[in-house]
């Protein structure tokens, strides 16, 4: 099926990035559908005209939004489905799905791996729900939801194996503060989106340990090389990892105070346990789950990934952060 327009658009997810995506889409769409799991959250949104839990300063014209907690109804009645559900929860939401998605345009704004499947989200939709690969796209690039809410300029890359469909999605998202471009490298963009969260946790751990800016610079440059090695192994393709979809997203996630993965890592470096850090975080740090998924996945490819290994040892093997980062520092150049 070749898509010439996005048709009816639905946002699936209720977090900060979903809220930011909804704001972007409503620049072009007169009406959208918005799926949220909790009916009480929907009622609060309708009453207050803003998401009661995320980006609360961002107001919406709720008359232009059809809210629903019925995922089957949302999928059935819309043509383009933008999934912004955190990767650890995507399977739980979709297990209720009976509606057919094979005729839909699926857009994933999820920067994570589907747990237990060790699949990118795009591959999961293709294999589990038989969506043709040319009808699956991803959104990548440096893009904090908090900055989108403030109309600060951001650059998004739309990955899809059909560039015409990618451009349709790119046109939907482009506006005065969102610049878009398209790419065939959907898997590379998705895997880099997972890895940059892992590396942001590493950056946060080092920040919490007070290792300083000099080491952070070395960590970033080595993280980029590690990402490049993995992408080459898993999906050999003519890509430039210096592009914003890769390096740009890596930098903003490793350095920004808006980065939940960096904040999570900082807490670990300061001595918090994983469980305590997770309890104190208001939003999910997908890099925690991504670390385990990438570690499992790399057993297939055997890529040299010392930063991934160090983060895994700290989070899952309970190795002391100070000990593990010292060992890591001796392997970096």
PyMOL commands that set and color helices and strands:
alter all, ss='L'
color gray80, all
select helices_A, chain A and resi 16-25+39-48+62-64+71-77+87-94+121-129+133-135+145-149+163-173+186-208+213-234+244-255+260-269+274-280+286-301+306-315+321-329
alter helices_A, ss='H'
color red, helices_A
select strands_A, chain A and resi 9-12+32-35+65-68+80-83+105-108+113-114+119-120+136-140+154-160+178-183
alter strands_A, ss='S'
color yellow, strands_A
deselect
rebuild
show_as cartoon
